[in-house]
């Protein structure tokens, strides 16, 4: 369990909360999937850390990211006309370029050019990679952008990103993405038709071996089979939110990456990303099959508390394990939503299978405490993290072979 003070420290993000200030200061923040922004199309409202923004893609493909309110009268620029590689407020026609420059003020009858130069709108640096538009929300130069395997792949042929809104605190979802123990229980029906992964329903309680690292940790979830072999999945957590999850089948050149961004204290945006270095065929992906709208995927939780979050009890009576047959990831979102917007971790009673969750909290707490002390958190010292070699791994390990000898070692050195 966490103390009440620590739970507040890692869950509160709005205003002057230390965790929110740390994210703004040190990190590129995932803002919106690229598919949401059509060239010359409708601007998108984006809320991050309790603040409202607007993002749009100009006709030339560039992305602008502003405070949502027009600096004139506060009208939402999400209502604006996306034209001439700029965004024009519909109220009085003030026009802003992608770089935030005020280009026109039609209602200013004299010295309009000089007036425009005096107008400032807060705009923020963006970087587009892995099918996501990332934003840096602090003044000054942004940090170097990430160099993970998945950020270097072309979208959408090799990497595909989706997002879903949720009424839950960001940490609840991040913890769940690193919890391997629930696979054979929560996802029993979803995994029933998988070949290799079907074994998880028979081996519900894996053992964990955690390897702590300055910027997070990686762990092996080990399921010992009847023939002496072990089915081992090596997942990596890079604070504050990256869960790099091994593929279910050994030999797959890729994996999934999941991260959850705080909208405010009680709401979040869950990002799901799947990639393959040899090319991604979404039609054969069990996790992306049926996805026609990446801005609304996985399928959302179908109801609220009054209707048990839309749980289908008829499906349960027919044999479905959870009553959320929409998608494996919908099951994840349903359970974290049911915890209430901010779960009270002072009341938890954890067990041995919660090693990954405990280490997520340790990593996040370490980062925010370093920030409070005036230090750059270890997870934000990017020159010391060899992101290129943080890759998901899974395999059947021969009896008697330590998993660390079977898999590639964790990268701990500086990038070269």
N, C-alpha and C positions, 0 to 999 in steps of 0.2 A: 504494500500500500504506500501511498504518498501522504505526507503531512498536508494539512490544509493550505499552508503557506506555499509549499512547493507546487501543489496542484494549481493554485492561482497563478503562480509564476509561469507555468508552461502552457496554460490555457488562455490567459487573457492577452489580447493583442491590440485592442483599440486605444486610441488616445496616446498617452504617455507610457503605456505598459512596456516594460523592458523587452519582452519578447518581440512585440511589434516593432519597436525601435531597432532591435538587432536585425530583423529581416529587412527593413528598409535600408539600413546602413550597409549591410555586407552582401546582400544576395540579389541575383537576378530572380525575379518572382514570376512563375508561370501565370499568365493573365487570361488567355483565351486561346482556344484551338484555332489554327489558321483557317480552317474551313468556315469559321463563323464570319470572316471578313472577306466579302466579295469586292473585287475592284470596282470602285464607283458605286458600291451598294450601301445598304442600310448600316449606319453606325451601330456599334454594340455598347451597351451599358455594362460596365465592369466595376464590381465593388471588391476592394481588397483592404483588409485591416481596418474596416469601418469607414473607409473613404470611397466616394463615388467618382468614377472616371468614365471617359468615353474613348473608344478605339474605333478607327476607321481605316479602310484601305483605299488609297487614292487610285485614280485610273492607271497610273504608272506603276502600281504594285507596292509603293511605299506605304508604311503603316504609321499613322499618327496616333499619339496617346496623350490625352489632355485631362485636366480636371473637367468634370462633367458640366459644371455651371459656366455659362457664358459670363465673361468678366463685366459685361455691361449691366444686365439686370438679373442674372442668375438663372435664366432659362436653360433647360437641359439641351446640350449640344447633340444629344442623341436624336433630337428632333430635326437636326440640321440637314441641309441639302449637301450631299457629297458631289461636288462639281469642280471642274478645273483643277484637280489635284489639291483641293482645299475643302474646308467645311464651313458652310455659311449658316449662321443662325437664322431661323425662320422668323424671329420676332422683328428685328430691325436690320437684318442683312449684313451684320458684321461677319467678315470672312477671315479665316485663319488657315495658313498653310500648314503642311505636315510638320514643319519645324517650329510651329507655334507663332510665327510672325503674323501680325495683323496686316492683312493685305488691303482690305476695303472697309470703310465705314460710310455707307451711303447717306446716313442721316447727319453727317458732319458737313455743313455747307461750305466752310472755309478752312483752308490749310489742312485738307484731309490727309495728305501724305505725312505731314509733320505729326498730326494727331495719331495716325496709325503707329508711328515709331514709338510713341509714348505708351502704347497699350501693351500689356504683357498678359499672356495666358500661360499657366504652368503646363509645360509639356515635358515628356519624360523619354529617355532613351529606350529603344526597343531592340530586340534581337530575335530573329525568327529562325527556329531550328526544331527538328523532329516533329513538325506539324503543329508547333505551338508558338505563339507570340509571347515572349518574355519581356518584362519591364523592370527597369531600375528606378526606384522611387525616391532616391535620396539626391541631394545636391552634390555636385562634384563629379569626378570621373568614376564610371562604374568599374567593378572588378572585372578581371578577364572572364570571358564566357566559358562555360563548361566544355570539357573535351572528352565526354563519355563516348563509348562506341555508338550509342544510339543517336547522339547529337550530330554525328558526322555522316549519317545516312540520308539519302534523298527521300523526300516525302512526296506522294504516299506510296511509292513503289516498294520501299524497304522498311518504312516505319509508319505507323498509323496511330494517331492520338485522338482520344475522345474525352469528353468532360460531362459531369453530372453534378447538379446542385443538390445540396443536402442540408437538412436542419439538424446539425450536430457539430460539436466542436472539432476542429481540425485534428487534434491528437487522437481522438477515438478511432478515426479511420486509419491514420498512420499506424497505430498499434496493431490494428486488425490485419493490415497488409503484411506484417512480419510474423503473424501468428500461424505457424505451420500446423499446430496441433488440432486446429478445428477442421482441417480438410476432410477427414473421414467421418465427421459428425455433421457439421452444417452443410457440407457439400456432398453428402452421401448419394443423393439422387442425381445430382449434376455430374458426378464422376462415375456413375455406375456403368456407363457404356465405354469409358476409356479403357485402353488396354493395359499399359503399365500402371496407370494411376489407380486402377480398380483395386490394387492391393492395399491402398490406404484405408479402405473401409474395414479391412481385416486387421490392420495394424494401426489402431487409432492413436496409441500413445507412443510417439517417437521419443527417443532420448535426444538431448541437445548437447552440443559442444560449441561453446561460444569463444570466439577469438576477438578480444577487444582491441580497437585501434584508435589512434588519436582523434580521428574524424568520425568515428562510429563503431561499427563492429560487423563481423560476418559470423554466421553460425551454420553448422551442419545439423539438419534434422535427420536422425538416423533411425531407420526402421529395419530391424534385423529379421530376415526371412527364415522360413523353416529350413532352407538348404544351407544356411550359414552365411550367405551373402547379405549385404546390407544395401537397401535402397536409400541413397543419400542425396539430399538437395542442399546445395550451398547457396544461401541467400545473403545479400549484403545490404546493410543500412548505412547510408551516408546522411548524417544530420544536416539540416533539421528535418528532412522529409523524404528523401529518396529511398524507396524500397525496391531493390533490384532483385527480381524473383526468378528463380531457376525454371527452365522449361520442364514440363512433366516427363518428357522423353529424352533420354540421353542421346547426345550427338546432334541435337538441334542447334544450329548456329545463331542463337539469339535468345530472347526471353521477353519478359514483361517488366515494365517499370511503372510503379504506382506512387503518386504523391498527392497530397491534399493541402490546398492553400486556404488560409483563413479568410473568409469573407468578412466576418466580424467574430465576436466571441462565441456566437451560437450557430453560425452558418458557415458552410465551407463549400469549396469546389473540389470535387474529386476528379483527378486526371488519371486516365488509364492509357498506357502506351504499350504497343506490341511491336517488336522488330525482329527482322531476320537479315543477317548480313548477305545472304544469297538471294534475297528477294522475298517479299511477303505476299502470299496469295490469301487475301482476306476471305475468299469463298470457302477455303478449307480450314479456316481458323475457328476453333470451337468458341473462342472468346469474342470474336468479332462477327460471326455468322449472324446475319439478320440486321446488322447495323447499317441503316440507311441515312442516319443523321448523327454524325459524330459530336454535335453540340448537345445531344440528349441521349447519351449512352454511358454506361449500361442502362437498361430500362429502369425508370425510377421506382422508388418504393410506392406501391399503388394506393396507399391510404394513410390515414392518420391514426392517432391513439384510440379514438372512439371505435374504430373498426379493426383494431389489432393490426394497424398499418397495412390493411388490405390482405391479410393472410387468408389463403384459400383452404379452409378446413375440409372441404369436399375432396380436394386434391390430396390432402393428408390421409383421409380415410381410404383413398384409392391407392395409397402407398408412397406418396411423395414425402420426403423426410421433413420438409420445413413448411410447405404450403406457399412457397414463393417460387413457382416454376418458371418465372420470366427469364431468369439468368442466374448463373453462379454468383456474379458480382452484385446482383440485386439482393441476394441473400446476405452478403456482407453489409450492404447499405441498410438493410432492414434491421439487423441486430444492433449496429452502432446508433441508428436513429432511436431505437427503443430504449437505449441507455439514458434518455433525457438529453437535452442540449449540451450540458456539461456534466459528465459523470462524476460522482463523488468517490474519488479513489481512496478516501480515508476508510471506507467501509468494506473494501475488497478483502477477499481471502484467497490468496494466490496459491498455486501449486507448482510442482517441478516443471510442468509443461509451459509455464509462463516465462521461461528464461529470456526469450526474445523480447517480450513486452517490457520486462524489467530493464533490459539493456537499451531499448528505445528511450525509455524515460531517463536513464542515466546519461545517455548521450545528449539528449535535449537539455536536461538540467545543467550538464557541464558547460554546454555552449552558452546558455543565457547567463550563467553565473560568471563565466569568463568575461562576457560583455559588460555585466554590471560592474566588474572590477576594473573596467577600462581597457581590457585586453581584446585583441582580435581572436575570436573563437577558433579553435583548431580546425573546425569544419569549414571555416572561411579563409584559412590560409591555403589558398588554392595551389600555390607553387609547391606545396608539400604533399599534395594528393595526386597520385598518378592515376587520374580518372580513366585514361585510355585502357588500363588493364583491370578495371573493376568490371568483371563479367559474371553473369549467372552460370552456374554449373550444376549438373545432376548426373547421376550414373548409378549402376549396380556395382558395388565395390566388393572384390573377392574377400572371402572369409579370412580374417587375420590381418588384413591390410588397413593401416590407419588412414582415415580419410584425407589427412593432410599430405600424405605421400601420394595419394591417387590423383588429387586435384592440383591445379596450378596454385601457387602460393598467393596470399593476399598482397596486393601492392601497398607498400608502406613508405617507399622512398619518394624523393622529389622527381618531378617531371624533368625530362631531358630534352 
